[in-house]
Amino acid sequence: MTDSAGTASRVADALRAQIVSGELKPGVRLSEERMRKIHGVSRSTLREAYQRLIRERLLVHELSRGVFVRQLSRGDVADLYKVRRIIECAAVRAIRILTPAGLRRLSVAISDGRAGAEESRWDAVAAASIRFHEALVALAGSERLDAMMSGVLAEFRLAYAHMSDTRVYHAAYLDRNMEIAEALRSGNIEEAAVLLESYLTDSEAALLEDYPAR
């Protein structure tokens, strides 16, 4: 990897992390001048970073207007849930060995979500939820599945910006994360997969209930 490509990758990673954390919201314009100043990179390097995130469906380029954080349609959200059900439920059913490190990663994500809820930091709760689902898939022990799921969940994070009440939505799923984790700790893999499938179905219905049409 060339120095330029490595720098572009670093900038793309930083912007992706800001999207996942909720710091960069859908519809926000990424000023080229401001982004170059923040990251200390050339125009060509920044544009390479943008192109990476455009390919990942996190950014969009609008002619004569610039680059924006992507806004998901209802169809996008429904399709992402379809992909999540296929990947996440199959990944859980493919678990063969539950490592202490993997279970700790689940516990940390749950604890972070609860701490965020207690302090009414709902962007932090959303980010913890993303980490919980990444940790679930990681239990299957496949680097390719991990990479695929990280991309899907980064794009999915964009949907949270359109919730009418983030508190009600996220609070409802904190206990369900715990239920899935407890089933796994008990060795009940199929029960965990069933709980996860129900979780995703209910989550989709709740998110789309008042999701804006575009």
N, C-alpha and C positions, 0 to 999 in steps of 0.2 A: 504494500500500500504506500503510495507517495505521501509526502508531507501534506500536500494540499488535500488529498483524499482523506487523510487521517484527521485533519482539522475540520473538514466538512462533516465527517462522521461525528466528531465531538460536538459540533454546533447542532447537528440534527438530534443527537442524544439529549442535549440540554433543552431544546425546544419541545421534544417529545415528552420529557419529564415534566415540563411546565403545563403541557396539555393534560397529562394524566393527573397531576396534582390539582387541576382546576384553575391554575393561575392564568392560563391563556384560554379564554372562552371562545366558543363558536361565533363566527362573524367578525372577530377582531382582525383588523388589518395590521399586517406585520410590516411596518415601515422599513424599507431597505436601509435607509440612512441610520435610523435608530438601531436596528439590529447589527449593522456593521460596527457601530460604535460600541455597543454592549459587548460584542463577542470579539472585537479586535481583528476582524478578518477582511479580506478583499471582497469586492463585488462578486467575482467569479466563484470564490469559495462559498459565500453565502448562498448564491444561486444554486450551487451544487447541493448544499444542505436542504434548501427548499425543495429541489427536485426529488430528493430521497423521500421527504415527507409527503409530497404530492403523490408519489407512487404508493405510499402506505395509506393513502386516502385520509390523511390528517389535515392537509392544506389543499387549497385550490388557488389557481391563478386565474384572475379575471382580466381580460384584455383591457388595456388602458386604465385599469384601476389598481392593480397590484396583487399581492398575495394575502390570502385570508385564511384564518382557521376555519375548517370546513363545518358546515351545518348539516346535520343528518335529517333526512325526511322520515316519515313514518315507515315507508317501505324499507329504508336502510335499517331502521331499528328492528323491524320484524325479521329481516334477513340475518342480521347479526345474532339475534336470539336463536334462529334456526341453526346457524353455525355453532354457537355456543353449546346448544343442547347436544349436537352431534359430537363435538370434540370433548367437552367436559365430562359428559356422562360416560362416554366410551373410555376416556382416560381413567376415570375412577374405577370402572369395572376391570381395567387392565392392571390395576395395582397388584403387585405380587409380594412386595416387602415394604412394610411400614417402618421407616427409619426414625429414630429419635429426632434427628435434625429436621426431617420433613414435618413431623408432628409439631415440633417447636415453632417452625415457620408459620404453621396454621394458627397456633396459639398467640403468637406475636401479632399477627394481623387482626385476630379477634380482639385482643387487648387494646390495640391501637384504635380500633373502631369504637369500642366502648368508651375509651378515654376521650375521643373526639366528640362523642354524643353527650357525655357529661358536661363538656365545655361548650356545647352548641357549635362546634366547628364541623359543619356538615361537609365541607370540601375534604377535610381530613378523614371523615367517615367514608366518603366515597372512594378516596384513594386507598384506604385500608381494605375496603371491599374488593377492589381490583387486586390487591396483593393477596387476599384470601383465595380468590379464584385462580390466580397464578400458582399459588402454593398447592392447591388441589391437583392441578394438572401436573405439577412437578413431581408429585408422588408416583406417577406412572414411570418415571425414570427415563424420559426421552428428551434429548436436547432439541430435536426437531419439533416435537409437540410444544415444548416450552416457548420456542421462538415464534411458532405459529400463534399460540395463545396470547403472547405478549402483544403481538400486532393487532389481533382481534379486540383485545380488551382496551388497548390504547384508543382505537377507533370508537369502541363502544362508550368510552368515557365522555365523548362529545354529547351523548344523549342526555346526560345528567343536567346539562345547562337549561333544559326546557321544562324541568319539573316545576309544578306550581307550589309544592310544599315538600322540600327536601327532607325536612325533619320527619314527617309522617312516613314518607317512603322508606328512608334508610332505617329508621327505628324498628320498623316491622321485620327487618331481615337480620338484625344483629343476633337475636336468639336462634334464628334458623341456621346461621353460620355455626353456632355452637352445637346445635343438634347434629349437623353433618359431621363435625369434628369428633363428637362423642361416639357416633356410630363407627367411625373409622378407628378410633382408639380401642373400641371393643372388638374390632376385627370383623364388623358387619359391613363388608364391602357393598353387597347388593342393597342393603338398607340405605347406605349413604348415597348410592347412585339414584335410588328412588326418591329420596328426600331432595336431592339436588335437582332432579328433573321437575318435581313439583314446585320447587323454589323458583326455577327459571320460568316456568309457565305462569306462575302467579306474578312474578316480577314483571314479565312482559305485559301482562294485562294491566297491571297498576301503572306502568310507565306510559303505555299507549292510551290510557283512559282519557287523558286531557292533553295529549301531545299535539302540538300545533300542526295543522296541515300546511304544506308549503307548495 
